[in-house]
Every structure is written in C-alpha cells, then in structure tokens.
Amino acid sequence: MKWILCMALFFASLSGREVKVYKGTSRYNSDIVCTVRDGTVYKGRSNYLSDILCTIRGNEVYKGRSNYRSDVLCTIRDGKVYKGTSNYNSDILLTVRDGKVYKGTSNYNSDILATVRDGAVYVGTSNYRSDIRFTTDGPLTLEEFVAVWYSVMYGW
C-alpha cells in the first residue's frame, strides 16, 4: 500500500512540469530543441498548438496533437518501441534497457545507438562530452524520452 502511494505521489509530481531539451551540452535558451509539457512535445520553447511535434497518450506517441489511431507514430511496451500500433517483433524499432538505446531487438554493443546518463544522451557507447546529442533539464518518462528521441533525431 505504501508503494502505491509513493508511485501515485511521484506521478502526480510529474503533472504540470516542464522539461527542456537542449542541443548538445548547451544550456542556452537559443539551443532548446524541444520542450516537454504535460505529455506534449513542443518545438523549441514554444507552447503554441501549431508547434506541437507529438503527443503522448498512455504508451502511444501520436503525430502532432492528433488522437487518431492512424496517427500513432509508435507504441512502447516493456522497453520496446514498436512502429505505429503494431505488437509484432518485426516492427520493433528500438529497445531501451539499462540506460542504452539499441537498434531493433538487439542487445549487442555494436547495435547501441545511444547511452543515457545523468540527463545526457551520448552517441553510441561514448562517454565523451563532445558526443552528447542532447541533454534534458529534468527527468522524462520512457514514453516522453522516446517522443523526444524521435523529435530530436528525426524532426517529427
């Protein structure tokens, strides 16, 4: 019972929060790539509806501010990111496990696309500051991380 209360308080504390995502190691406002606010990823520092890159509902990431099933970009289940609403292994785009982002269903070091550590996302298995793709100024849920990943990497 105590565990459930702690989890409820944690998720309640996430509501209304804002996490900024910066290019590389920068902390300049001009280098904000996107902002995550209440399950929505906005372009840059914007809060305009026209600048919504994607919306998170449950374990699904939707294109823009859509809520149509046909606009589901990906579904996250058990650390695996599936294309659209699929649940087939052949449609797994990424696997996120132990602070690493793997290509598809792989668990090989050679298939590590990124390493996440202390709010920074490094290229591959690197730990060099020069290899940081983006940083966040706060915690992200797995679904938010996936939405940010695709927004930053592929410009949804």
N, C-alpha and C positions, 0 to 999 in steps of 0.2 A: 504494500500500500504506500509506504514511504517513497519507494522508487517511482511509482506512478505520479505522485505529487511533484517530485523533483523534475520529472520529464515534462509535466504539464507547465510548471513554472518556467522551465528552460524555453519551451516553445512559445509561451506567452511573452517572454522577454524578447524573442526574435521579432514579434509583430511590431510594426511601426519603425523598425530600424532601417538604416541606410548603410550600404557598403559601397564604397567607391573602388573601382578597379583602375589601376594606373599602368601605363605603358612602362615596361622595364622596371627599373628601381626608382623611378621618379615619384615625387610627392607633390608636383606642381599641378594646380588646377587645370592648366592647359594640356596636361598629359593624361587626364581622366578619359579612359576609353569608354567605360560604361558605368552605370550606377544601378545597383540592385535595391529595389524598394518594394516591400510587401508582395513578393512573388512576381515582380515585373522587372525586366532588364531594359533600361533606357539607354539611348545613345548618349555618350558623354555625360555632362552634368544635368541634362535636360530632365524635365518632369512633364513634358507635353505628350499627349496621347499620340501625336503623329511621330514621335521619336521612340516609340516602344519597339524594341527589337524582338522580344519574345516574352511570353507569359507562362508562368509555372502554375499548373493546377494538379495537385496530388503528385503523382510520379510521372507526369507528362509535361513536355515543353511544347508550347504552341507558337506558331509563327505570328509575330506581331501581337495584337491584342485579340486575336481570334479565339473562339471557343468551339470551332467546328472540328469534328473528328478528322476531316480531310486535311486539316492544317496542323496536325500533330507532327512535330519535327522528330521527336524521339521520346522513348519511354524508358524509364530507369527502373530496373528490378534487380535486387541483390548485387548491386555494384556493376551491373552490366547495362550498357546503353544500347538499346535496340532502335533500329530505323523505324520511324513512324510509330504505328501501334502494334507492330509485329512482336511475336514472342518466339520466333524461330532462331536457333543458334546461328544459322547462316546470315541473319540480319543484325548480328551484334557488331556495332561499330567500334566500341571501346569497352574496356574493363577497367574499373577504378578500384584499386586494392592496395592497402598498406602505403598510402601516400604516393602511389605510382599510377600513371595512366598508360595502359597497354593498348596496342592496336588489336582490335577484334577480341578474340577469346584467348589470346596468347598469354603466357606467363613467363616468357623468355626475356632476359635482359636486353637482347638485341631488338625487341619489339616495344621497349619502353619509349613512349612519346614524350612524357614529361614526368618530373618529380615535383611533388608539392611539399614545401617545408616552410614553416613559420610565415605563412601568408604570401609566399613567393612561389611562382611556378617556373621551374627550370626546364630548359630543353633537355630531353633525354634523361640520362643519369647524372648529368653535370651538377656540380655544386659551386660553380664559378659565378660570381656576381654578374659578370658580363653575359652570362647565358640565361638570365632571368627574362622570361617573356612578358609576364605581368605580375603585379602584386595587388593585394587587397588590403584595405584598412580595417577589416573585421572578418568574423567567421562567416562561412557560407554553408548551407546545407548541400548535400550531394547534388540534388536537383538544380540548385542555384549554380553550383560550380559547373555542372555540365552546360547549362544555358550560357554562362559566361564564357566557358571554353569555346563553344561554337561561335558566340558573338565576336570574341576577340580573334580567334584563329581564322574564321571563315566569313566574318562580316554578315551574319544573318541579317 
